[in-house]
Amino acid sequence: MLTESDITHRLIVGFEIHVQLATRTKLFCNCAVEYGATPNSRVCPVCLGLPGALPVMNREAFESSVLTGLALNCRIATRTKWDRKSYYYPDLPKNYQISQYDMPLAHDGHVDIASNGGARRVRIIRAHLEEDAGKNIHDVPGCTLVDLNRTGTPLLEIVTEPDIHSADEAYAFCTQLQRLVTYLGVSHGNMQQGQMRFEPNINVAITARGAECRTPISEVKNLNSFKAVRGAIEYEHRRQVQDWRTDPGYVIKERPNENRGWDDDRGVTVFQRGKEAAHDYRYFPEPDLVPVEVDESWLASVRARLPELPAARSARLINDHALPPEDVSVIVSDQATADLFDAALAAGGSATTLTKHFVNIWAPLAGDHDASVGTLGVAAEHLGRLAGMVDDGTVSATAAKQIAERMVDSPDAPEALAESMGLVAVQDTDQTRVWVDEAFAANEQAVRDAVSNPKKSKKAAGFLRGQVMRISGGKANPKLTGELIEARLKEMSRG
């Protein structure tokens, strides 16, 4: 009987990811791509697969796919073709899907993700373009409804090597990939609307008494949240180890690979069907579409559209300005916000203050307006000048938040708003000293801690500064306030 100490196990995860491209029309027809439209209202003879209807390729979808392939460090094929992938489901009216089989448009790339304080490289096997199927709806008891609006929508399928070895790494990879495609503008990446669907292929390498075996592969289908990705992988890791312990014959090639679904309410995966192999789809070349030839000049024009990508931009901001990685993650959450930050940095104010504003002021305001910071509509120059006003003591941090709230709806410069709102910091030393005296008198314990308790002195002094700002209604000059408090505390400590 094997005990827990007799075995070790290593999780193995590869991904298939479906990215819905943000094109105006479908991949092979002029039907609109529109989420939430009346069921079966965005269809035509082409996407319904009616006899005699011929597909015509969407150039924008192909260009977006190549751009994504380049961002994934892939090699771009100079010649690629279309294939028919045959299978029958109610949501696939043609009984086949136009996809790419042996000649994908991009291959042999990689993505680097953070892992245990270091980095892990996830290799990209391929990225290919295909049309989506429709949607089966199970809301009515006793029957299945079919909405074909999604049929023919362009999908970029990205397939990785099994290079991921923990649920945390999987989470990091998926969030990074979503950020990448939205950053490029090739997809809206809305997982709740099915615009990104993650399908991890999971098995476990188990070593017992010096011999290694591997469990069968389970592909968990159509995960549409990062939480579900993490939960499904963690559950499958536990389940597969337990199934092997119960039945040592539960190993790859001895037991079939499986497709499974994720039950979010119960936190478990459930068996759906045996996993298909390539031969099950009876691939053959699509006779109604010619291959695509890619020349170097066109590829160079697509490559020129690549922006500074999120990982590189994050590294630059962290290295150049010593900013916290978690704050930089907010700034580079989308390209418009990252571009705005760089422009605001050029307009004035320190990177440190701007970062605090983006994370603590602008991001919450953007959330209130259902926007990103980059689409909030505030000029970069005004963002930079507001940060500069805090840096030079013209306004306090508290006042800056109030001014920012007005800036969202006003084209006026922050200086003018601060003046009209009465928030320009008081530079009068005598008046500020009165506020300091009042704060000290009302907070005797904090004063004692600041003077005589080394463990609490810094926190107590900060608390007193906050009390002065509260008493002054945010009008006290933060720099002058700090100087007066420090001088007063030194005087008291000397007795």
Secondary structure as the mmCIF struct_conf table of DSSP 4:
data_model
#
loop_
_struct_conf.conf_type_id
_struct_conf.id
_struct_conf.beg_label_comp_id
_struct_conf.beg_label_asym_id
_struct_conf.beg_label_seq_id
_struct_conf.end_label_comp_id
_struct_conf.end_label_asym_id
_struct_conf.end_label_seq_id
HELX_RH_3T_P HELX_RH_3T_P1 GLU A 4 ASP A 6
STRN STRN1 ILE A 7 GLN A 20
BEND BEND1 ARG A 24 ARG A 24
STRN STRN2 THR A 25 THR A 25
BEND BEND2 LEU A 27 CYS A 29
STRN STRN3 ALA A 32 ALA A 32
TURN_TY1_P TURN_TY1_P1 TYR A 35 GLY A 36
HELX_LH_PP_P HELX_LH_PP_P1 ALA A 37 THR A 38
TURN_TY1_P TURN_TY1_P2 PRO A 39 ASN A 40
BEND BEND3 ARG A 42 ARG A 42
TURN_TY1_P TURN_TY1_P3 PRO A 45 GLY A 49
TURN_TY1_P TURN_TY1_P4 PRO A 51 GLY A 52
HELX_RH_AL_P HELX_RH_AL_P1 ARG A 59 ALA A 71
TURN_TY1_P TURN_TY1_P5 LEU A 72 ASN A 73
HELX_LH_PP_P HELX_LH_PP_P2 CYS A 74 CYS A 74
STRN STRN4 ARG A 75 ILE A 76
HELX_LH_PP_P HELX_LH_PP_P3 ALA A 77 ALA A 77
BEND BEND4 THR A 78 THR A 78
STRN STRN5 ARG A 79 THR A 80
STRN STRN6 ASP A 83 SER A 86
TURN_TY1_P TURN_TY1_P6 PRO A 90 ASP A 91
TURN_TY1_P TURN_TY1_P7 PRO A 93 LYS A 94
BEND BEND5 ASN A 95 ASN A 95
STRN STRN7 TYR A 96 SER A 99
BEND BEND6 TYR A 101 MET A 103
BEND BEND7 LEU A 105 LEU A 105
STRN STRN8 ALA A 106 SER A 115
TURN_TY1_P TURN_TY1_P8 ASN A 116 GLY A 117
STRN STRN9 GLY A 118 GLU A 131
STRN STRN10 LYS A 135 ILE A 137
BEND BEND8 VAL A 140 VAL A 140
TURN_TY1_P TURN_TY1_P9 PRO A 141 GLY A 142
STRN STRN11 LEU A 145 ASP A 147
TURN_TY1_P TURN_TY1_P10 ASN A 149 GLY A 152
STRN STRN12 PRO A 154 THR A 160
BEND BEND9 PRO A 162 PRO A 162
STRN STRN13 ILE A 164 ILE A 164
BEND BEND10 SER A 166 SER A 166
HELX_RH_AL_P HELX_RH_AL_P2 ALA A 167 LEU A 184
TURN_TY1_P TURN_TY1_P11 GLY A 185 GLY A 185
BEND BEND11 VAL A 186 VAL A 186
HELX_RH_3T_P HELX_RH_3T_P2 MET A 191 GLN A 193
TURN_TY1_P TURN_TY1_P12 GLY A 194 GLY A 194
BEND BEND12 GLN A 195 GLN A 195
STRN STRN14 MET A 196 ALA A 208
TURN_TY1_P TURN_TY1_P13 ARG A 209 GLY A 210
STRN STRN15 ALA A 211 ARG A 214
HELX_LH_PP_P HELX_LH_PP_P4 THR A 215 ILE A 217
STRN STRN16 SER A 218 VAL A 220
HELX_LH_PP_P HELX_LH_PP_P5 LYS A 221 LYS A 221
STRN STRN17 LEU A 223 LEU A 223
BEND BEND13 SER A 225 SER A 225
HELX_RH_AL_P HELX_RH_AL_P3 PHE A 226 THR A 246
TURN_TY1_P TURN_TY1_P14 PRO A 248 GLY A 249
STRN STRN18 ILE A 252 ILE A 252
TURN_TY1_P TURN_TY1_P15 LYS A 253 GLU A 254
STRN STRN19 ARG A 255 ARG A 255
STRN STRN20 GLU A 258 ASP A 263
TURN_TY1_P TURN_TY1_P16 ASP A 264 GLY A 267
STRN STRN21 VAL A 268 GLY A 274
HELX_LH_PP_P HELX_LH_PP_P6 LYS A 275 GLU A 276
HELX_RH_3T_P HELX_RH_3T_P3 ALA A 278 TYR A 281
STRN STRN22 PHE A 284 PRO A 285
TURN_TY1_P TURN_TY1_P17 PRO A 287 ASP A 288
BEND BEND14 LEU A 289 LEU A 289
STRN STRN23 VAL A 292 GLU A 293
HELX_RH_AL_P HELX_RH_AL_P4 GLU A 296 ARG A 303
TURN_TY1_P TURN_TY1_P18 ALA A 304 ARG A 305
HELX_RH_AL_P HELX_RH_AL_P5 PRO A 310 HIS A 321
HELX_RH_AL_P HELX_RH_AL_P6 PRO A 325 ILE A 331
TURN_TY1_P TURN_TY1_P19 VAL A 332 SER A 333
BEND BEND15 ASP A 334 ASP A 334
HELX_RH_AL_P HELX_RH_AL_P7 GLN A 335 ALA A 347
BEND BEND16 GLY A 348 GLY A 349
HELX_RH_AL_P HELX_RH_AL_P8 ALA A 351 HIS A 357
HELX_RH_PI_P HELX_RH_PI_P1 PHE A 358 TRP A 362
HELX_RH_AL_P HELX_RH_AL_P9 ALA A 363 ASP A 368
TURN_TY1_P TURN_TY1_P20 HIS A 369 ASP A 370
BEND BEND17 ALA A 371 ALA A 371
HELX_RH_3T_P HELX_RH_3T_P4 VAL A 373 THR A 375
BEND BEND18 LEU A 376 LEU A 376
HELX_RH_AL_P HELX_RH_AL_P10 ALA A 380 ASP A 391
TURN_TY1_P TURN_TY1_P21 ASP A 392 GLY A 393
BEND BEND19 THR A 394 VAL A 395
HELX_RH_AL_P HELX_RH_AL_P11 ALA A 397 MET A 407
TURN_TY1_P TURN_TY1_P22 VAL A 408 ASP A 409
BEND BEND20 ASP A 412 ASP A 412
HELX_RH_AL_P HELX_RH_AL_P12 PRO A 414 SER A 420
TURN_TY1_P TURN_TY1_P23 MET A 421 GLY A 422
BEND BEND21 VAL A 424 VAL A 424
HELX_LH_PP_P HELX_LH_PP_P7 ALA A 425 ALA A 425
STRN STRN24 VAL A 426 VAL A 426
HELX_RH_AL_P HELX_RH_AL_P13 THR A 429 ALA A 442
HELX_RH_AL_P HELX_RH_AL_P14 GLU A 444 SER A 452
TURN_TY1_P TURN_TY1_P24 PRO A 454 LYS A 456
HELX_RH_AL_P HELX_RH_AL_P15 SER A 457 ILE A 471
TURN_TY1_P TURN_TY1_P25 SER A 472 GLY A 474
STRN STRN25 ALA A 476 ALA A 476
HELX_RH_AL_P HELX_RH_AL_P16 PRO A 478 SER A 493
TURN_TY1_P TURN_TY1_P26 ARG A 494 ARG A 494
#
